[in-house]
Amino acid sequence: MRQFKIIVERHSDGFVAYPLGLKGVVVGQGDTYDEAKADVKSAIKFHLETFGKEVLDVDPPVIEAYLDEAGVEV
């Protein structure tokens, strides 16, 4: 069992989720937070089965993830 840090974004038409610390693109989606999280978990498993454990070889690994905002004049 390996834990992945997951980002979940809420959009007007649902939720999108993606993991940090994997090589390649892995995305899950759903109408609810839980659906998106379940979908991205399935996508991670599929990604590992398809491309092998080499996708875990990310250096340096993500230790923590933060969410913040930055105001920028546009």
N, C-alpha and C positions, 0 to 999 in steps of 0.2 A: 504494500500500500504506500502510495506517495501522495503527499498533499501539494496542491497547486494553488497559487494565489490567482484569484479570478476577479476580473473587472466586469461589473454589470452596469450597463447604461440603460436608462429609461428614455424612450422616445415616444412621440405622440401615437405611434402605431404598435407599440409593444416594447419588448426588452431585447437587448443584445448583450451577449457575454463572451469574453475571451480570456484565455489564461496568459499569465506572464511566465517567461522563462522557458519557452519551447521554441525550437527552430521551426520555421514555417508558419503558415497561417491557419489558425483554428478559431472558428466562430460558432456560437450557438445562438438561437433566438427563440422567442416564445411570447405568448400573450401576457404571461405573468412572470414575475421574478423567478419563481420556482421552476417554471417551464424552461426558461432560458438557462438556468443553472443546470438542470437535468440534461438539456440538449448539449450544452458545452461539455459536460462530463462524458457523454456519449461520443462527441466529436474528438475529445482528447484520446479516448480509448481507441477509436478508429484510426486516428493519426499515428499512434504508437504501433498498432498492428500493421499499418500500411508501410511506414517508413522505418520502423525499428527503434531501438532505444537510443540510437545516435541523436535523435531529436532532443534528448535530455541533456546533451553535452553543451550546455550554454555556460560560457565563462565570461565574467563572473556570474554566479547564480544570483537571483533576486532574493534579497534577505528580507526586505520590507517594502511595502508600497504605500504611497500616500496620495490622497486626493486634496487638491488645493485649487484656489482660483487666483488669477492674475488679471488685473484690469489693464487694458491696452486701448489707447485712443485710436479710433478708426474713422 
